[in-house]
Amino acid sequence: VQLQASGGGLVQAGGSLRLSCAASGRTFSSIAMGWFRQAPGKEREFVAAINWSGGSTNIADSVKGRFTISRDNAKNTVYLQMNSLKPEDTAVYYCAATTRRIIVVHTTVYEYEHWGQGTQVTVSS
């Protein structure tokens, strides 16, 4: 599975961004997806996850109410809509994919076999 993340950039606090992650190399509906982020000097942390159909999602408490995850299986793409951004959201955001137990959501880095290259999100105060 190959993953290509896009949509990052520089935004002021309170603004919005939508990240996209396009997948190829496998039927998209056979993959569960997730978003993680990593700030300088910190470990990679879970942000959001979605199962194969989009019928089950999980959002980290730190972004709940501000971020949403969705997918379009016809477009082989998963999205992360980020609203009310804060400076502490600044990080490199990574999309990830797993072909295992796709009916559930996965919230740890160890559960994902495939990773995108990351896209930088910078939120200025």
Secondary structure, 3 states (H helix, E strand, C coil): CEEEEECCEEEECCCCEEEEEEEECCCHHHCEEEEEEECCCCCCEEEEEECCCCCCEEECCCCCCCEEEEEECCCCEEEEEECCCCHHHCEEEEEEEECCCCCCCCCCHHHCCEECCCEEEEEEC
